[in-house]
């Protein structure tokens, strides 16, 4: 009986692990691609690199919605990450 209980707990833990993925606040105007990919849900390395490239080419993002100007970043990605997106202007200060 103990083996069955232990296995059930292990299976339940394995099933719940994906639900424990937490994003963290990240300043999209200063973070590098690795940080963006690690902290934003639905943003892998290629999208993170595209965010950095867009920021360098077009200047800082002024709103979370500005991220949608990056190919592959849509409204859904912005919405699921909205509470984690920080928008600090270059040089510091808080804009969000």
Residue pairs with C-beta under 8 A, 6 or more apart in sequence:
21 41
23 39
23 40
23 41
23 81
23 84
24 39
24 84
25 39
25 84
25 85
25 86
26 35
26 36
26 39
26 40
26 84
26 85
26 86
27 86
27 87
27 88
28 36
28 51
28 55
28 61
28 67
28 85
28 86
28 87
29 55
29 60
29 61
29 86
29 87
29 88
29 89
29 90
30 88
30 90
31 39
32 52
33 45
33 48
33 49
33 51
33 52
34 45
34 48
35 48
36 43
36 47
36 48
36 51
36 52
37 43
37 44
37 45
37 47
37 48
39 84
40 48
40 77
40 81
40 84
40 85
41 77
41 80
41 81
42 76
42 77
42 80
42 81
43 51
43 73
43 77
43 81
46 72
47 70
47 72
47 73
50 70
50 71
50 72
50 73
51 67
51 70
51 73
54 69
54 70
55 61
58 69
60 87
60 89
60 90
61 67
61 87
62 87
62 95
63 87
64 78
64 81
64 82
64 85
64 87
65 78
67 73
67 77
67 78
67 85
68 74
68 75
68 78
78 85
85 96
86 96
87 95
87 96
88 94
88 95
88 96
89 95
